[in-house]
């Protein structure tokens, strides 16, 4: 998709906010604990390379990504820090990961057996692997201590593997009810105890775990959504140990305004009709940019005032009801502050019946990303 630089709609990313959130997380970590900045999905929509640069400058030890290509993009950009891919990678590419010093997760003995000849034939440095434990997420990883032990023994016996880590992921660390979280902790501890040697890195903490739980005496955290200033629980656990500063704003500007007579319709399906004579403004952004069609009836900010989105959101534009006429070019804030008012990603997510992660990751590449408050 082409990035639309010749219009006013864009995503603004505060580098200072990301730095603030990382610094506060680091202050709470025990000595020797690594902070791995999770920059998958284009840095949760904030920009992969931008976030990686800011995170590294702010003290992050390394990075976590979702797919091998994200890790390769970091290496191509010159990042030399440790990188862990969190999703299963086809063993055909084990040699590529090893050559670029990228760690991969392992969830089965079969994966190790398939990667072995690939690595032996390539004659590259040993592949760093992190053994994944499925303690209750139901996604990837070993579920049985005996199977984990057998895989670890197999890997340890091969010179092409370096067992660098052991990890799991918690399904409910962001919930007020800790019952299932406690169950997962117990399962993970049992799996850890099955290994004859503790790996270099043992990590279970996502953002939610790092904020609200101490678990498993681990020595690394995977710092994800909180790095971007977003509460992992949404609104379920409103209090965090330190103030999270949201890094992302979405802004645009009016491209057109007009006065409609009472009864005039707006947008596809004529689902909105003016109740009286109204000023309507057009915003040059739509669902192709990630501003979801279901946000009809929500609001934006113009001159510090909430303005309702009227009519269906189009692919490239949407309309708002203005309190009075404004000139084209007047700033519009979709996420962020205007005057004394604010709209958060959580507000947008609540209206959309989803989570703020999805809203941030759904902002398309047609929207330019720009840094503000640079560090």
N, C-alpha and C positions, 0 to 999 in steps of 0.2 A: 504494500500500500504506500502511496506517495504521502510524504509528510507535507501538510498544508501550512507553509510558512507565510503565505501572502494573505492571511486573514488574522483576526485578533484572537481567535480561540486557541488556548494553549494550557499546558500544565506547568505550574511553577513548583520547583522543588527547593525547599530550604535546606541548604547544606548544614547550617548551624543547628537546625533542629535535630538532624541525624546525629551530629556530633554530640549534642547535649544528651540524647538518649543513650548513646554508647558509653559516654563518660560515666553516667550514673549507674549503668549496669556494671561497668568494670569496678567501680568503687565497692560494690557489694560482693564481689567474687573473692573466694579464698585465694591466697598466694599460689601461683602456679597453675591456675585454672585458665584454660584457653577460651577465648570468645570467637566463635566462628560466625561471621556475618552471613545471614541467609539472603542471597541476592538473586534467587531463582525468579522466573517469570518477569524478566527485565526489571529486576529489583522491585517486585510487587508493583510494577507500573511506573516506578520512579526513575528508571534508567539504570541498566546493569553496570556500565562502566563508571558512571557518575557515583553511584552508591558505593561501588567497590573502592574507588579512589578515596572517598570521604571516610569510609569505614577503616581502611588501612591507615589513613592519616590520624584517625581518632583512637587507634590502639587495638583494632581487631587483629587477631592472630592469623586468621585464614578465612576461607569462604565455604559455604554450602550452596550447591545448585541442584536443580532437579534432573537435568539431562546432560549428557556428555558434551553436547555442542555448546552449552553455556560455559562449561569449564574450559573448553578449547578457545572460546572467545576471550576469556580472561587471560589465558596464556598468550594468545596472539597480541593482546594489548599490553603485554609486558609485566603482568602480575606474577610474582614468583612465590607468593605465600602458599601454604597448603590449601588444597581444594578437595572437597569431598562431594561426589555425586550422591544424591539421596535416593534416586530411583534405580531400579535394576537396569543394567546396560547389557546388551547382547554380548555374549562372550567373544564373538568375532572381533570385537573392538578392544579387547583386553590389552593387546600390544600397543595400540594407539594411546590408551590411557597411561600405560606404564612409561612409554616414551616421553610423555608430557608430564610425568610425575603427578598424576591425578588419581586420587583414591576412589575406589569403587565399593559399593555395598555387595555383600554376598548373603544370599538367603537359603542356599541349598548346596549340598555336596555335588549335585549334578552340575551346577554352574562352575564350580572349581574344576571338575573333571573336563568340562568342555573348553575352559579357558587355558588349561595346562598346555596342550599341544600348540595353541596359538602363540603363547608366550615363549615356549621352548624354541619354536621355529624362528621367532623374531629376534631372539638373542638381545633383549632389551634389559634394562634394570628391573629388579623385582617390582611387581605390582603391589602397591599398598592396598590392603583390603580392610574393610570394617564389617565385622560379622553382625548381621541384622537379627534382632530378636523380635518376634511377634508376641508381645506380652498381653495383647488384647485389642490392638488396633485392627487386626484382620486384614492387613495390607501386604506387607512383605516380611520375610524373616523366619527363623527357626522357632518352632513351637515346643520342641521336645529336647530336654537336656542331653539325652544320648545322641541325638542327631547333631546337635551343636558341637558336642565333644568330638564326634567322629569327623566332622568337617574341619574343625580346628586341627586335629591330628594330621589329616590329609594335607592341609595347607602348610603346616609346620614342616612336613617331611619333604616339601618341594622348594628348591632354592628360588623359584620364580615368584613366590608369594611372600609378602611381608604382612603378617597380621598386626595391623596398626591399631585397630579399634574394635569396640563392641558397643552397640547402641540399641535403643528402642525408642518408640514414639508413643506418647500418652494421648488417649482419646478424649479425656475429660479433665485435663489439667486446668482448663479455663472455666470449670463449673464450680459452683458453691458446694455442691455435694461431693465429698471426696471418697465416697465408698468405692467406686470403680477404680479411681486413681490408686488407692491403697492396694487393691487387688493386683493391679498391674505392677506396682513396685515390688510386691512379694514375688510375683512370677519372674520378674527380671533378676532379682537377687538370687533366685534358685538357679537360673540359667548361668549367671556369672560364677556361682559357686561350682558349676560343673567343669569349668575350665581349669586346667592345672596351672596355667600362668595368666596373670592379669595383663591384658593388652596395654599398650602405651596410653591410649585414650579410651575412657569409658564415659559415654555421654547419653543422657536421657532428656536433658532440659531443653525444651523449646521455650519460646518467650514466656508463656503462661507458667511453666514450671519454674523458670528463673525468677519470676516475680513473686509467686505465692507458695512455693514448696521447696523443701530441701530433701533431696531423694538420692539414695544409692551412693553417696560419697564419690561423686563423679568429678572429673577434672577437665571438663569442657562443656560449654553450653552452645546451643544453636540459636542465635539471637535473630529472630525473624521480625514478625509484625510490630513488636514493640520498638524496634530500631527506627521504624517509620513514624513512631508516635501514636500508634493505634492500640487501644486496649484489646488484648486477645479475647476477652470474654464478651465483648460488646458492652452491654449494660448490666450483665448478671453480677459481676464483681466490680463495683464502681470505683473502689479505692485501690490505688497502686502505691508501692513503697516510695516512689518518686514521681514527680509530674512528667507525664509523657507529652512531648511537644510534637504535634502533627507536622509532617514535613511537606505535605502535598496540598496545593490549591489548584482549582480549575477556574479559569477566567475567560471572558469573551467580551464582546461589545455589541451594542445594537447596530444592526446593518440597515434597518428600515423601520420607520414608524408610520402609523396611519390612524385616523379616527374613524371608527366604525359606528354605524347607526344601530339603534336597538333592533335586535333580531337578526343581525348579520352573523353568518357562520364563519368559523375558523377551522381550517385544516381538513384532512381526510375524514370522510364519513359525516362531516358537519355535526360532530358530537358536542361542540360548544357553540352557543349563540349568545351574543351580547345582550345583557339584561337591560342596558340603557346605552346611551352614547358612550363609547369607551375608547381610550387610547390603547392601541395594541403595538407592541414592539416585536421585531423579528431578531432572533439570535442565530448566528451562522454556525450551528453545531447540531448534530442529531445522533440517531442511534448508530450510524456508521462510525461515529467517534466514541461510542460507548456510553452516550447519554440515553439511557434505556427508554423505550417506548412507554413502559409502565409508569414513568415519572410524570405523566399527564396529571395535573392537579397538585403537583408539588410546587416548589417555589424557588426563585433565585433572588439575589439581592441587587438592587439598583439604587445607588445614592443612599445606602443605608436602609432601604425599605424592602420588605418582602413583596415580591411580585409573583402572582400565581402563573404557572404554566397552563395555558389554555389551548384546547384542541389537542389532537394527537401529535406526538413528536414525529417529525419526518426524518428521513434518512440523513439529511444535511442541515436542517433548520428546525427551529421550534419557535412558538410564539408565546408572549407573556402579556398580561394585563398591567398597564402602567397607571400610576396615580394621576399623571398628566403627561403632556408631551415632553419628550426628551430628544435631543439631536442624535442622529446617527453618529456612532463613535463613542457614545456614553458607555463607560465600563459596566460590565455585568459580572457578578461573582456567583459561580455555581457551587463551589466549595471554597470556603475561606471566610474572610471578614470584610465587611463594608460598613463604614460608620461604626456604630456601637453594636452591630448585629453580626451573627456568625451562622454559617451552615457547615456542619461537619460531615465527613464521610459516613459516620454512624447515622446521622440524620437521613442521608440519602439511602443508606442500606435499610433503615427501619421502614421507610416509605415503600421501598422496593421488596420488602419481605425477604431480605437476604442478609449477607454479612459484608462488612466493609472491605474485606479481602477481595471479594468478587467485583465490587465497584472499582477499586483501584486497579486490579489486574485487567479489567474490561475496557479501560480507557485505551483506545486504539492508537496505533502508531501514526495515524493521520494528524493527531494532536502533537505539535512540537513540545518537547520538554526543555525547560530553561531553568538554570540554577539561579537562586536568589540567596542572599545572605551567605555568600561564598566564604569558605574557610581557607 
